[in-house]
Amino acid sequence: MSSIFNDLLPEQVAGGRVAEDGFGWIGLHSLHKAMAGERHKSPAEWIQTEGSKSLIKVAQKEVAGFDGLRTDEGGEVFAPEVVAISYASWINASFLVMVLRAYTRLRNGKTVLSGGNV
């Protein structure tokens, strides 16, 4: 499967490929590492924020097949792409601005270029 992190935004994840599971869900720990996130921006810290709790609750209702974060045997926490995008936006404000600009271009009928050039 392809994700926004591995295929469209390689410069945003300079620290390596982001783990994906068989469902196309994104590994939050590998995303944190790839985006060179600071320790206080770890998945465990994000999951405790009110914003993430609210987002996860809404996503459980609106994202098909999502009933909560999944953890594999190695401790990687997997989330659907929309949840992972929210987490990445919390790690890196530049990433959030890029996502918002892409959304605005799409909403206004403009082409969103690959490679993060939005």
N, C-alpha and C positions, 0 to 999 in steps of 0.2 A: 504494500500500500504506500501511497505517497502522502506526505504531510507538509504543511506549510513550513515546518522547521527544517526538514531535510532537503526538500526540493526547491522551494521558492526563496528561502532566506538563508542561504549558506553563510553569508557574512555575519548574520546575527548569532549564529551558533558556531563560532570559530573554534570552540573547544572540542569539536568532534560530532559524530552523528548522534542523534537523539533516538533512544530505544523506542520501538513500536512493537506492540504485541500482535497476535493474529487477528484482532478485531480492528486494527488501525488506531488503537489507543496509544497515547504518548506517555513515555516514562518521565515522571516529574523529576526524579533524582538525576537522571542523565541530562534532562533539559537544564536543570540548575547548573550542573557541571559544565555543559557545553556553552552556556551563556555566561560563564565565569561569575555566577552569583555569589554574593557574600554570604557568610555563614548565617547571619540573621535573616536571610531571605530564603532559607531552606524550605522544602515542601512541608516539613513538620510545623514550621513557624506560620506559613501561609494558611495551612488547614485550620489553625486556631483563630484566625481573624474572623470578625463578624462578616466581612465582605465575602470571604470564601464560603463560609457556612451558608449564607443567603444564596450565593450563586449555585452551589451544589444542590441546595433544596429545589431551586427553580429548574436546574438542569435535569434533575431526577424526574420531573414532570414533563419536560419538553424534549429531551433527547432520547430517542428510541434505544432501548436496551440498557440505559444507564440507571442503575439502582444504587450506585455508590462507587467510590474509588476501589480499585482492585490492587492487591499486593501479591507479587509472585514469591516464589520460594527464596529468591535472592534478596528480597527486601525492596525491589523496585516498585514504586507506586504508579499505577497506570490510570489515566483519565481520558475521556473523550477529547477530541481536538478543541472544542469550544472551551472546555474547562482548562486545558493546558494553555490556550492562548491567554486566558485570564491570568493564570499563574505567571506566565512569561511577562505579561504586562506589569505585574506587581514587582517582578525582579528588576525590570529595565524600562524606565520611562521612555527612552528612545524607541523601544519596540512598541510601546503603547501608541505613541504618536504615529509611527509607521502604519499600524493597524487602523487607526482612526482615519488617516489620510486615504488609505486604500478603500475603506468603507465609503468615505465621502465621494471619492472618484467613481466608485461603482454605482452609488446612489444617483449621481449626476450623469450617468450614462457614459462615462469615460472609461477607457480600457485601463485595467490595472496591469502594469508591466511586471513580468517575473523578475526575480533577483532582488526584490525589495525596492526597486526604483519606482516609488509612488509619489 
